[in-house]
Amino acid sequence: MRDYKFLLSSEIPECSKACINHSVSCPNKECRSWIEHEEDFNCTSIAVEKNGSMTLREVADRLGVSFVRIKQIEDKVLQKLESGLAKEFGVKKTDLKDFVLTGISE
C-alpha cells in the first residue's frame, strides 16, 4: 500500500486514521463506512478524502454494484433534494433550477 499519511490532517474518523497509521485495511465490516476496496483501506471516508469527486462508475466499482443502480440512487436523492428545496423556500419545482443558479435572495 502507498503512504497515505497526508490524509491524517483531514477530517476523517479516528478509526480511519488508525488504519492509515498502521498501514492496514479496516477489519471492521460492521462499520457503516466499510467497503470492500483495499486500495482505499476498505473505508469510504478515506476513499472520499483520497480521491475527491468520483464518477458514478468509480462509486459503483467501490460498492460492488452496477453503474445503473448508482444512477438510480443518484436520481432518487436529487428528486428528494429538489422537493425539499422547493418546500423549504416556497419555489415551484419548475423554477427551482433558476432559483439555485441565481442564489437565495434575502
Secondary structure, DSSP 8 states (H G I E B T S, - for coil): ----GGGGGSS--HHHHHHHHHT-----TTSTTB-S-GGGTTBHHHHHHHH-S--HHHHHHHHTS-HHHHHHHHHHHHHHHHHHHHHHHT--GGGHHHHHHH----
